[in-house]
Each structure stands twice: as structure tokens, then as C-alpha cells.
Amino acid sequence: MILQALYDYYERKPKIHNPVGYEKEELDFIVLIKKTGTFVDLINMRENNRGHEYAVPKAVIRTAEAKPNLLWDKLEYIFGISKEKSSKKTANAKKYNRTFVDKLKNLPKTVKVDEGVKAVISFYKKNQIKKIKKHLLWDECLKINGWISFQLENDSRIIPARKIVQEYQKTEFLSGKTDDDPIEGTCLITGETGIIARLHSEMRLRGSDKNVKIVAFQKNSGFDSYGKEQAYNSPISVLAEAKYSTALKYLLNSSLNRTFISDVTIIFWSDKTPQSIDLEEVVSWVVATQKIDEESPDSKVQVVKALYNSVLTGRLSQEKDNRFYVLALAPNAARISVRFWRTGTVEEFGKRIYQHFEDFKIAHGPKEPDHLSLYQILSSTAFQYKMENVPPNLTGKVVESILDGTPYPVTLMQQCMRRIRAERQVNRPRAAILKAYINRFNRIHKSKEKEILMALDLTNTNSGYRIGRLFAVLEKIQEEASPNINSTIRDRFYGAASSSPVAVFSQLLKLKNHHLAKLEIGHKIYFEKLIGEVMSELSLFPAHLSLDEQAYFSVGYYHQRQDFFTSKKNKIESEQQ
């Protein structure tokens, strides 16, 4: 299913197509030569520490033996020189270079008549490497040890891109001659008969120090069946393998279709060009764990607005036949580990993401953005608000909850409560986490508990919610009575009040009378009525609040605090009248 989806993505994306038997690779240096093979120049193709991308003959898969690429390769193969000075490395480099040159000499005559190929062979016959070692860029080339190829003077193409070379590579690739022992079979992706790929393409994955494969079988392993070895156990034709691997490499390098969570790379794509909403752009922001670019926050706002508009206007239903895919990958030795794989329609994923934003909606200041990013949500549960302190498995579980529309992981709520108790600080992201966790859990499990609203709910009779509100009122009275106070009852009593209310609230209510005596009569009446309203549904203070009830306490506290700073016309004056 994964490989089929990647194959289909390649088929509908002409811009990522390569000539048959070719792949995209970043070349770091180009050796410019004359038609006679004489060295002209060594050109640095690197920009911002990355080489320039070219279509080159598909790279060979190397194990222990020396196997050169066709007309492009690393320093050792191209020049026979190693950046390391040991005798073993030097000897190996010379051996690698001999295999590279021999491969050129053994090309068919129909290929060697090409001016470019003929020039490269002459380049080695004339021993032009001595001239290159005197070039100003030689030391840099040696240090980088990147990919290198050849180009004729006054030609815009690299030599591997010349027509005769492409035709030769296509024939070799489709016939299976690039493999040691080609086997014909039925491709699991296309259902067509063709040469089966023995080894699948390697690619670089974040978190891995070497190239890895998504399809790989250890030779002579316990996973072999019917006498088959390596990738013959999962028969994919060489052409289908080239297409799906090209699509996968493209997605892994696409900033729009990719995001990271610790060592996990998440890629996502749709079957068709969307008509109502670009969900790829939405998902790239929703699951991003990096801080929002402060220079362009408006672009993120527009992304979410577009999603809301498509849902509310019904235009999202246009995407009910457009499939959407989310794939999470992580390095695992020489193979890629699939952490999770989700498929559905753009409409389904769009509605789930919309619901996620709705669940996290909570009252906030006028200058704050309407929607919280995953970075804001997760960092608020971590020590010092640092993403590296967020458990990696928690991040992945939250993303899965968003995509699946399932309850948020209980560890999200637990982590949030730990930070609140440690810091005695209930900010917007933390209150939103608790609201979202409680509401989604109750909704999915069909609980009769009243749903927590976005702002202060005077009709919510949950005891934890009411006690949290009361604590916020008592703190506000203290602040009004002592405007320049350095610390409030929150700093001393929040932990006890939220877990064992009966132990502290009798003392806090007595202390409240002392503070009320300092207030003007209008303020005093207002707060006394407010306390009466809050406590009207409380018969007694519980000896202990469960973790869920403590979550209600925190949300009630936040709602009441936020309500104090919400603009109301002459609220205190109306109480005096």
C-alpha cells in the first residue's frame, strides 16, 4: 500500500520524473574538459553548503567490492585519490579509479563514439589529474569529498546527460544488466512482468548516519521464502522501484511535504491536486514541532482560515474522493522503520484537523493568535519550555490523535499537570490542553459530563471547575487589596488547593475577609456576590481531587482569571447600583 501510493504520486508529478535509469543527485564539483580530453577547469557547484541537483545514472549499491557509477562518482573513483593519507586508503582509491576507468573502456562502441564519453576516456589517457591537483579549488574538493562528474567545454549538459549515454543507461537498466543476476517476475506494484530489483535504493533519513532502505532483506535471513533471497522476497520491478524511490526521496527533501518529530520524519501527500483546500500546507503547520517563523505568522493564520472556510462553507466535501497519505519514518540500522501510516480522504483529515483546532479553542488575550501550534502545545508541557524535554513518544501520539480524531494521550494531560504543579502557572496552552483532553475523551466515550466551553461557563457545576474558579476569585481579591504584592496565594497554596481543597480553603476564606476589608464598598459587594455565585453549587470541599478533577480545577481557575481581564462595561458600577 505504501509503495503503491508512492508510485502513484510519481506518476502524477511530472516535475520529479527522471530519464529511465536515472535519479536526482547533488553534484559538488564539475570537471570541465575539451573534446580532446584536456583539462580546462574545476567548477564548484555548491551553494549554501549544498551541491547542484542533476539527473545522473542510477547509483550502484555498494557493499564491500569496488563498483563505480557511470560517469559520476566520489573523489576516490574519479581521481584515484583519498582525502585520508593512510596506505590502505591510498591503495583502495587507486583500485576504485581503475574500476571507474575500466567501466568506461568496456562501454559498447556505440556509446564510446559520443564526443563526451570519448573525451573522458582521453582525459584519463592523458593523465590530466596532475593538472587538477594544481587547481585553486583542489584543496576544497579534497576536503568536501563530494559527488563529481564531467562536462564538455561550451556544452550546457553534463556528460552523463548526453543522449547516447541516456539511451545506453535505459537499455541496461530495463534489461537488468546493471544487476549481477537479473531475475524476471511479476511486480507487486504494477502487476506487470519485468526484471525484479534485487536491491532497492538507499536514501538519507534524518537521524541516521548512513543511507537506509525502506525495502531490505538480510541475505540468508529467516525471512526468506520459497528459496528467494534479498528483495526477491518482495518482488518489485526495477522500473517501479525507481519510480517509488524517486517519489520517496522527493518527499523526504520537500519542505512543504515533510516535517520532523525528534528522529521521526513525517511526509504527507494527496492523490490529486486539491480543489478547496491545500491540506499538505495545513498538515505541514499542524504537525510542525518547530517555532513559528516570527517574520511570517500571517501566512500560518491564512492557512487555518482557509481550512475553516472550506469546512464551514461545505467546499471541503469536494475532496471526498481525493486520497491523502501520512507516513512517519525513522532510521533503524540499515532499514527504515515505519512508525505509522495513515490513509484517508482530504475531507476526512480536514475535518479531524478542524476539530482539533476547535477542541483547543480557549479564551485568550486580544493580541494572541487564534490557534495554537503543536510547538506551543507541546513545549508548554516541558521543563523550561524546551522541545528536547518533551518525550518523543508523546509527540508522535499527539500527532496520531489529531490525524485519527481519537482521544489525546493521557500522558499529555499528565505532563501538563506536572508542569502546572511545579510552576504554579496555568497559561493559555496548558488550559487549552486540559480542556481539549477532557472534552474529546468525554465526547468519544459518550460521557454525560458537561462539555467545557471556550470561556467562563457560569452553568458548569463540576466541583473541580467551581473550586478552581473560587481560588481565582480569592487570588484576585488579594491582588486588589495589595496591588504591589510580590507573591499571591497561588504561589503558596496552588498545589494543596487543587489536590486537597478541604485542607486549605477554610484558611483562605478567612484570609479573604481580611483582604475584603481593604476594598471600597463597590468592589467588596461585587466580590462577595461572585463568591456566593461560585459556591452556590458547592455543598462542601472535597478531601481529595482526582487528577481529572484537578484538570477541571486548572481550567476553572484559568477561565475565571481570564474573565477578570475581559472588557465589561462598568461591571463594578452596576453592582453598586
C-alpha positions as semicolon CSV with decimal commas, in nm:
position;residue;x (nm);y (nm);z (nm)
1;M;0,000;0,000;0,000
2;I;0,279;0,246;0,090
3;L;0,484;0,166;-0,220
4;Q;0,174;0,179;-0,441
5;A;0,086;0,526;-0,307
6;L;0,441;0,649;-0,366
7;Y;0,442;0,500;-0,717
8;D;0,112;0,675;-0,799
9;Y;0,250;1,002;-0,662
10;Y;0,546;0,976;-0,902
11;E;0,312;0,909;-1,193
12;R;0,110;1,226;-1,132
13;K;0,413;1,452;-1,065
14;P;0,588;1,513;-1,399
15;K;0,827;1,761;-1,240
16;I;1,002;1,485;-1,045
17;H;1,034;1,247;-1,340
18;N;1,382;1,133;-1,441
19;P;1,503;0,965;-1,759
20;V;1,467;0,587;-1,723
21;G;1,758;0,452;-1,520
22;Y;1,841;0,796;-1,378
23;E;1,800;0,964;-1,040
24;K;1,849;1,311;-0,896
25;E;2,174;1,373;-0,711
26;E;2,355;1,685;-0,591
27;L;2,691;1,722;-0,766
28;D;2,950;1,923;-0,577
29;F;3,211;1,970;-0,849
30;I;3,222;1,954;-1,229
31;V;3,540;1,873;-1,422
32;L;3,532;2,083;-1,738
33;I;3,726;1,927;-2,029
34;K;3,785;1,983;-2,400
35;K;3,673;1,733;-2,664
36;T;4,033;1,617;-2,674
37;G;4,019;1,529;-2,303
38;T;4,236;1,821;-2,194
39;F;4,151;1,962;-1,854
40;V;4,001;2,315;-1,861
41;D;3,860;2,394;-1,517
42;L;3,731;2,257;-1,187
43;I;3,394;2,419;-1,110
44;N;3,245;2,437;-0,762
45;M;2,868;2,377;-0,793
46;R;2,796;2,418;-0,421
47;E;2,569;2,691;-0,289
48;N;2,467;2,727;0,075
49;N;2,664;2,410;0,153
50;R;2,466;2,203;-0,097
51;G;2,556;2,081;-0,444
52;H;2,359;2,149;-0,761
53;E;2,098;1,886;-0,849
54;Y;2,139;1,687;-1,171
55;A;1,982;1,375;-1,319
56;V;2,258;1,112;-1,324
57;P;2,267;0,736;-1,399
58;K;2,117;0,549;-1,105
59;A;2,380;0,489;-0,838
60;V;2,511;0,138;-0,791
61;I;2,457;-0,020;-0,450
62;R;2,797;-0,090;-0,299
63;T;2,885;-0,347;-0,037
64;A;3,249;-0,449;0,008
65;E;3,362;-0,464;-0,354
66;A;3,452;-0,168;-0,574
67;K;3,160;-0,072;-0,801
68;P;3,174;0,258;-0,991
69;N;2,888;0,474;-1,111
70;L;2,867;0,564;-1,477
71;L;3,046;0,896;-1,547
72;W;2,999;1,035;-1,195
73;D;3,121;0,935;-0,853
74;K;3,324;1,027;-0,546
75;L;3,678;1,159;-0,529
76;E;3,840;0,812;-0,499
77;Y;3,668;0,680;-0,812
78;I;3,711;0,992;-1,024
79;F;4,072;1,081;-0,934
80;G;4,207;0,773;-0,753
81;I;4,294;0,992;-0,454
82;S;4,178;0,960;-0,094
83;K;4,137;1,252;0,145
84;E;4,285;1,023;0,411
85;K;4,658;0,961;0,383
86;S;4,683;0,603;0,512
87;S;4,848;0,349;0,281
88;K;4,535;0,131;0,280
89;K;4,306;0,420;0,181
90;T;4,550;0,530;-0,089
91;A;4,567;0,178;-0,234
92;N;4,189;0,145;-0,228
93;A;4,145;0,480;-0,405
94;K;4,374;0,368;-0,687
95;K;4,176;0,043;-0,718
96;Y;3,847;0,234;-0,727
97;N;3,977;0,461;-1,000
98;R;4,088;0,163;-1,211
99;T;3,735;0,016;-1,192
100;F;3,589;0,353;-1,293
101;V;3,818;0,383;-1,598
102;D;3,771;0,016;-1,691
103;K;3,394;0,064;-1,690
104;L;3,435;0,346;-1,944
105;K;3,673;0,144;-2,162
106;N;3,432;-0,152;-2,164
107;L;3,138;0,051;-2,288
108;P;3,000;-0,056;-2,629
109;K;3,146;0,115;-2,933
110;T;2,806;0,273;-3,000
111;V;2,847;0,464;-2,673
112;K;3,219;0,542;-2,700
113;V;3,160;0,729;-3,025
114;D;2,989;1,003;-2,823
115;E;3,214;1,309;-2,803
116;G;3,164;1,342;-2,429
117;V;3,242;0,979;-2,344
118;K;3,539;0,983;-2,582
119;A;3,668;1,300;-2,410
120;V;3,650;1,143;-2,063
121;I;3,842;0,834;-2,179
122;S;4,105;1,066;-2,334
123;F;4,115;1,263;-2,006
124;Y;4,245;0,954;-1,827
125;K;4,479;0,851;-2,110
126;K;4,644;1,195;-2,093
127;N;4,667;1,175;-1,712
128;Q;4,506;1,517;-1,663
129;I;4,465;1,457;-1,290
130;K;4,808;1,613;-1,233
131;K;4,672;1,944;-1,365
132;I;4,364;1,927;-1,142
133;K;4,580;1,889;-0,830
134;K;4,731;2,232;-0,906
135;H;4,391;2,400;-0,930
136;L;4,293;2,661;-0,668
137;L;3,982;2,457;-0,570
138;W;4,166;2,128;-0,529
139;D;4,209;2,153;-0,152
140;E;3,839;2,232;-0,110
141;C;3,743;1,946;-0,342
142;L;3,963;1,711;-0,140
143;K;3,815;1,831;0,188
144;I;3,449;1,802;0,082
145;N;3,490;1,465;-0,093
146;G;3,154;1,513;-0,265
147;W;3,000;1,392;-0,590
148;I;3,186;1,480;-0,911
149;S;3,109;1,449;-1,282
150;F;3,231;1,575;-1,621
151;Q;3,117;1,836;-1,872
152;L;3,243;1,935;-2,215
153;E;3,361;2,289;-2,271
154;N;3,088;2,500;-2,436
155;D;2,821;2,237;-2,357
156;S;2,533;2,311;-2,118
157;R;2,485;1,946;-2,022
158;I;2,694;1,722;-1,804
159;I;2,829;1,424;-1,999
160;P;2,602;1,168;-1,821
161;A;2,304;1,363;-1,960
162;R;2,407;1,326;-2,324
163;K;2,153;1,146;-2,545
164;I;2,365;0,841;-2,633
165;V;2,452;0,785;-2,266
166;Q;2,083;0,811;-2,166
167;E;1,977;0,558;-2,429
168;Y;2,250;0,317;-2,319
169;Q;2,161;0,354;-1,950
170;K;1,791;0,298;-2,022
171;T;1,861;-0,026;-2,210
172;E;2,096;-0,154;-1,940
173;F;1,858;-0,063;-1,661
174;L;1,543;-0,221;-1,808
175;S;1,729;-0,536;-1,912
176;G;1,864;-0,584;-1,561
177;K;2,224;-0,582;-1,679
178;T;2,308;-0,335;-1,406
179;D;2,248;-0,623;-1,162
180;D;2,465;-0,931;-1,122
181;D;2,196;-1,191;-1,190
182;P;1,871;-1,044;-1,329
183;I;1,550;-1,233;-1,249
184;E;1,217;-1,180;-1,422
185;G;0,891;-1,184;-1,228
186;T;0,555;-1,018;-1,162
187;C;0,576;-0,675;-0,998
188;L;0,363;-0,636;-0,685
189;I;0,301;-0,269;-0,765
190;T;0,210;-0,274;-1,134
191;G;0,114;-0,640;-1,182
192;E;0,330;-0,644;-1,494
193;T;0,610;-0,885;-1,579
194;G;0,960;-0,741;-1,575
195;I;1,308;-0,758;-1,426
196;I;1,282;-0,763;-1,046
197;A;1,504;-0,530;-0,841
198;R;1,741;-0,737;-0,624
199;L;1,837;-0,439;-0,408
200;H;1,627;-0,128;-0,351
201;S;1,752;0,229;-0,347
202;E;1,922;0,376;-0,044
203;M;1,834;0,721;0,084
204;R;1,937;0,956;0,359
205;L;1,700;0,984;0,654
206;R;1,736;1,234;0,934
207;G;1,875;1,070;1,248
208;S;2,075;0,809;1,057
209;D;2,450;0,829;0,999
210;K;2,427;0,621;0,681
211;N;2,195;0,560;0,388
212;V;1,899;0,331;0,456
213;K;1,632;0,146;0,258
214;I;1,259;0,111;0,304
215;V;1,263;-0,239;0,148
216;A;1,551;-0,462;0,254
217;F;1,606;-0,827;0,343
218;Q;1,919;-0,955;0,512
219;K;2,086;-1,218;0,296
220;N;2,025;-1,573;0,425
221;S;1,790;-1,436;0,693
222;G;1,492;-1,611;0,845
223;F;1,258;-1,401;0,631
224;D;1,343;-1,575;0,303
225;S;1,060;-1,773;0,144
226;Y;1,047;-2,026;-0,142
227;G;1,424;-2,011;-0,175
228;K;1,421;-1,640;-0,261
229;E;1,687;-1,402;-0,133
230;Q;1,702;-1,029;-0,057
231;A;1,436;-0,811;-0,227
232;Y;1,317;-1,100;-0,445
233;N;1,103;-1,181;-0,140
234;S;0,912;-0,861;-0,219
235;P;0,918;-0,856;-0,600
236;I;0,916;-0,502;-0,738
237;S;1,026;-0,436;-1,096
238;V;1,334;-0,219;-1,146
239;L;1,118;0,047;-1,316
240;A;0,856;0,055;-1,039
241;E;1,131;0,060;-0,776
242;A;1,294;0,357;-0,947
243;K;0,964;0,545;-0,952
244;Y;0,856;0,486;-0,591
245;S;1,208;0,555;-0,459
246;T;1,226;0,878;-0,660
247;A;0,893;0,989;-0,511
248;L;1,007;0,899;-0,160
249;K;1,335;1,089;-0,198
250;Y;1,148;1,391;-0,331
251;L;0,905;1,393;-0,037
252;L;1,189;1,348;0,214
253;N;1,355;1,660;0,073
254;S;1,040;1,869;0,027
255;S;0,995;2,138;0,292
256;L;0,621;2,153;0,213
257;N;0,558;1,778;0,236
258;R;0,783;1,698;0,531
259;T;0,824;1,774;0,898
260;F;1,028;1,627;1,183
261;I;0,947;1,499;1,531
262;S;1,269;1,409;1,710
263;D;1,426;1,135;1,495
264;V;1,099;1,071;1,309
265;T;1,039;1,217;0,962
266;I;0,674;1,266;0,866
267;I;0,584;1,303;0,499
268;F;0,238;1,358;0,353
269;W;0,082;1,394;0,012
270;S;-0,252;1,376;-0,172
271;D;-0,366;1,177;-0,474
272;K;-0,490;1,475;-0,671
273;T;-0,447;1,849;-0,685
274;P;-0,693;1,979;-0,420
275;Q;-0,991;2,190;-0,526
276;S;-1,093;2,353;-0,197
277;I;-0,801;2,337;0,048
278;D;-0,431;2,258;0,021
279;L;-0,417;2,004;0,303
280;E;-0,045;1,946;0,250
281;E;0,015;2,306;0,359
282;V;-0,223;2,270;0,655
283;V;-0,064;1,948;0,780
284;S;0,289;2,089;0,744
285;W;0,194;2,352;1,004
286;V;-0,033;2,140;1,224
287;V;0,230;1,873;1,296
288;A;0,533;2,104;1,295
289;T;0,729;2,098;1,622
290;Q;0,944;2,399;1,532
291;K;0,874;2,751;1,648
292;I;0,670;2,958;1,404
293;D;0,870;3,196;1,190
294;E;0,810;3,530;1,357
295;E;0,856;3,710;1,026
296;S;0,560;3,544;0,858
297;P;0,299;3,446;1,120
298;D;0,019;3,580;0,898
299;S;0,081;3,305;0,642
300;K;0,003;3,044;0,909
301;V;-0,313;3,231;1,008
302;Q;-0,431;3,225;0,647
303;V;-0,370;2,851;0,625
304;V;-0,603;2,782;0,918
305;K;-0,860;3,036;0,795
306;A;-0,870;2,860;0,461
307;L;-0,938;2,529;0,637
308;Y;-1,218;2,681;0,846
309;N;-1,376;2,844;0,540
310;S;-1,369;2,517;0,344
311;V;-1,536;2,331;0,632
312;L;-1,798;2,594;0,716
313;T;-1,894;2,660;0,354
314;G;-1,911;2,290;0,270
315;R;-1,645;2,319;-0,001
316;L;-1,436;2,055;0,177
317;S;-1,684;1,792;0,055
318;Q;-1,533;1,841;-0,292
319;E;-1,233;1,644;-0,162
320;K;-1,423;1,330;-0,059
321;D;-1,265;1,134;-0,346
322;N;-0,916;1,278;-0,303
323;R;-0,700;1,039;-0,101
324;F;-0,447;1,173;0,148
325;Y;-0,149;0,988;0,297
326;V;0,066;1,044;0,605
327;L;0,381;0,836;0,655
328;A;0,611;0,853;0,959
329;L;0,959;0,706;0,914
330;A;1,253;0,655;1,149
331;P;1,601;0,509;1,096
332;N;1,659;0,155;1,220
333;A;2,003;0,006;1,145
334;A;2,021;-0,035;0,764
335;R;1,644;-0,020;0,719
336;I;1,373;0,241;0,754
337;S;1,123;0,181;1,030
338;V;0,760;0,276;0,961
339;R;0,632;0,441;1,281
340;F;0,282;0,495;1,148
341;W;0,093;0,505;0,818
342;R;-0,240;0,681;0,779
343;T;-0,466;0,700;0,475
344;G;-0,800;0,867;0,422
345;T;-0,961;1,136;0,214
346;V;-0,869;1,503;0,223
347;E;-1,219;1,566;0,355
348;E;-1,174;1,323;0,647
349;F;-0,834;1,457;0,750
350;G;-0,954;1,816;0,703
351;K;-1,249;1,765;0,938
352;R;-1,030;1,598;1,202
353;I;-0,779;1,883;1,195
354;Y;-1,065;2,133;1,212
355;Q;-1,198;1,951;1,520
356;H;-0,851;1,961;1,675
357;F;-0,844;2,339;1,644
358;E;-1,196;2,359;1,785
359;D;-1,102;2,143;2,084
360;F;-0,805;2,366;2,162
361;K;-1,001;2,691;2,138
362;I;-0,998;2,879;2,468
363;A;-1,031;3,239;2,584
364;H;-0,713;3,439;2,534
365;G;-0,573;3,789;2,511
366;P;-0,658;4,015;2,214
367;K;-0,301;4,014;2,080
368;E;-0,258;3,636;2,087
369;P;-0,315;3,422;1,773
370;D;-0,646;3,240;1,746
371;H;-0,492;2,895;1,710
372;L;-0,212;2,713;1,890
373;S;0,061;2,534;1,700
374;L;0,186;2,190;1,802
375;Y;0,509;2,357;1,914
376;Q;0,318;2,583;2,155
377;I;0,113;2,292;2,285
378;L;0,399;2,051;2,349
379;S;0,660;2,299;2,470
380;S;0,419;2,418;2,739
381;T;0,433;2,069;2,894
382;A;0,814;2,061;2,904
383;F;1,070;2,185;3,152
384;Q;1,194;2,532;3,051
385;Y;0,954;2,516;2,752
386;K;1,218;2,327;2,550
387;M;1,109;2,074;2,289
388;E;1,405;1,848;2,368
389;N;1,244;1,791;2,710
390;V;0,923;1,657;2,554
391;P;0,914;1,274;2,546
392;P;0,944;1,174;2,176
393;N;0,670;0,913;2,205
394;L;0,430;1,179;2,340
395;T;0,475;1,397;2,033
396;G;0,403;1,107;1,799
397;K;0,094;1,003;1,995
398;V;-0,048;1,357;1,986
399;V;0,001;1,373;1,608
400;E;-0,175;1,038;1,570
401;S;-0,465;1,165;1,784
402;I;-0,500;1,470;1,560
403;L;-0,495;1,264;1,240
404;D;-0,719;0,984;1,372
405;G;-0,964;1,201;1,565
406;T;-0,909;0,982;1,874
407;P;-0,868;1,091;2,239
408;Y;-0,548;1,275;2,315
409;P;-0,296;1,059;2,506
410;V;-0,339;1,064;2,883
411;T;0,034;1,137;2,912
412;L;-0,030;1,476;2,750
413;M;-0,264;1,570;3,033
414;Q;-0,031;1,420;3,295
415;Q;0,273;1,608;3,162
416;C;0,071;1,929;3,158
417;M;-0,045;1,880;3,518
418;R;0,311;1,813;3,633
419;R;0,432;2,144;3,488
420;I;0,137;2,333;3,641
421;R;0,207;2,188;3,986
422;A;0,581;2,252;3,953
423;E;0,548;2,610;3,829
424;R;0,205;2,701;3,971
425;Q;0,130;2,861;3,636
426;V;-0,183;2,795;3,427
427;N;-0,125;2,968;3,095
428;R;-0,330;2,952;2,777
429;P;-0,165;2,644;2,614
430;R;-0,190;2,443;2,937
431;A;-0,553;2,533;2,996
432;A;-0,627;2,451;2,630
433;I;-0,459;2,111;2,664
434;L;-0,672;2,020;2,965
435;K;-0,993;2,146;2,802
436;A;-0,919;1,957;2,480
437;Y;-0,822;1,636;2,659
438;I;-1,133;1,632;2,882
439;N;-1,382;1,729;2,609
440;R;-1,250;1,484;2,350
441;F;-1,235;1,198;2,600
442;N;-1,590;1,264;2,721
443;R;-1,724;1,309;2,368
444;I;-1,575;0,989;2,231
445;H;-1,662;0,782;2,538
446;K;-2,012;0,937;2,543
447;S;-1,981;1,070;2,896
448;K;-2,271;1,273;3,034
449;E;-2,027;1,527;3,181
450;K;-2,096;1,881;3,057
451;E;-1,854;1,996;2,788
452;I;-1,607;2,265;2,891
453;L;-1,670;2,583;2,696
454;M;-1,416;2,814;2,538
455;A;-1,464;3,082;2,806
456;L;-1,610;3,109;3,156
457;D;-1,916;2,889;3,198
458;L;-2,144;3,003;3,482
459;T;-2,358;2,692;3,442
460;N;-2,078;2,438;3,484
461;T;-2,138;2,270;3,820
462;N;-1,837;2,038;3,822
463;S;-1,686;2,067;4,172
464;G;-1,327;2,083;4,045
465;Y;-1,421;2,359;3,799
466;R;-1,608;2,557;4,070
467;I;-1,325;2,525;4,325
468;G;-1,076;2,643;4,061
469;R;-1,294;2,945;3,992
470;L;-1,316;3,016;4,365
471;F;-0,940;3,001;4,402
472;A;-0,904;3,254;4,117
473;V;-1,156;3,487;4,286
474;L;-0,973;3,470;4,620
475;E;-0,642;3,544;4,446
476;K;-0,797;3,841;4,265
477;I;-0,930;3,981;4,596
478;Q;-0,581;3,957;4,743
479;E;-0,433;4,138;4,439
480;E;-0,695;4,414;4,461
481;A;-0,630;4,458;4,832
482;S;-0,249;4,458;4,794
483;P;-0,166;4,584;4,441
484;N;0,212;4,566;4,484
485;I;0,225;4,222;4,642
486;N;0,520;4,009;4,525
487;S;0,351;3,672;4,557
488;T;-0,009;3,563;4,588
489;I;-0,191;3,268;4,737
490;R;-0,124;3,087;4,409
491;D;0,249;3,073;4,490
492;R;0,189;2,925;4,835
493;F;-0,131;2,725;4,810
494;Y;-0,200;2,625;4,447
495;G;-0,075;2,267;4,481
496;A;-0,268;2,198;4,802
497;A;-0,582;2,381;4,688
498;S;-0,600;2,182;4,364
499;S;-0,540;1,842;4,524
500;S;-0,672;1,866;4,884
501;P;-0,920;2,158;4,893
502;V;-1,056;2,089;5,241
503;A;-0,709;2,138;5,391
504;V;-0,664;2,498;5,276
505;F;-0,991;2,664;5,175
506;S;-1,115;2,728;5,529
507;Q;-0,795;2,926;5,588
508;L;-0,819;3,103;5,252
509;L;-1,179;3,207;5,311
510;K;-1,085;3,357;5,649
511;L;-0,791;3,538;5,488
512;K;-1,032;3,669;5,225
513;N;-1,226;3,864;5,489
514;H;-0,906;4,048;5,585
515;H;-0,850;4,146;5,221
516;L;-1,211;4,247;5,156
517;A;-1,193;4,492;5,446
518;K;-0,934;4,691;5,248
519;L;-1,155;4,732;4,939
520;E;-1,404;5,003;4,851
521;I;-1,765;4,914;4,916
522;G;-1,847;4,861;4,546
523;H;-1,559;4,620;4,495
524;K;-1,642;4,442;4,821
525;I;-2,006;4,382;4,721
526;Y;-1,902;4,264;4,374
527;F;-1,660;4,004;4,509
528;E;-1,896;3,883;4,784
529;K;-2,170;3,824;4,525
530;L;-1,921;3,649;4,296
531;I;-1,808;3,418;4,577
532;G;-2,172;3,340;4,657
533;E;-2,241;3,255;4,293
534;V;-1,936;3,028;4,266
535;M;-2,004;2,847;4,594
536;S;-2,377;2,807;4,532
537;E;-2,321;2,461;4,380
538;L;-2,063;2,355;4,642
539;S;-2,205;2,175;4,943
540;L;-1,861;2,103;5,090
541;F;-1,494;2,098;4,996
542;P;-1,369;1,753;4,894
543;A;-1,083;1,599;5,091
544;H;-0,914;1,499;4,769
545;L;-0,944;1,575;4,397
546;S;-0,854;1,311;4,138
547;L;-0,619;1,401;3,853
548;D;-0,915;1,460;3,620
549;E;-1,080;1,685;3,880
550;Q;-0,752;1,874;3,920
551;A;-0,762;1,933;3,545
552;Y;-1,110;2,082;3,583
553;F;-0,972;2,294;3,869
554;S;-0,699;2,436;3,642
555;V;-0,941;2,516;3,360
556;G;-1,188;2,678;3,601
557;Y;-0,906;2,883;3,752
558;Y;-0,788;2,994;3,406
559;H;-1,140;3,078;3,285
560;Q;-1,214;3,291;3,591
561;R;-0,878;3,469;3,570
562;Q;-0,928;3,537;3,201
563;D;-1,279;3,667;3,268
564;F;-1,139;3,929;3,505
565;F;-0,939;4,077;3,220
566;T;-1,221;4,061;2,968
567;S;-1,367;4,402;2,890
568;K;-1,708;4,459;3,051
569;K;-1,897;4,787;3,064
570;N;-1,899;4,935;3,414
571;K;-1,914;4,594;3,580
572;I;-1,836;4,718;3,932
573;E;-2,054;5,027;3,894
574;S;-2,354;4,814;3,804
575;E;-2,304;4,615;4,124
576;Q;-2,316;4,939;4,328
577;Q;-2,647;5,031;4,176
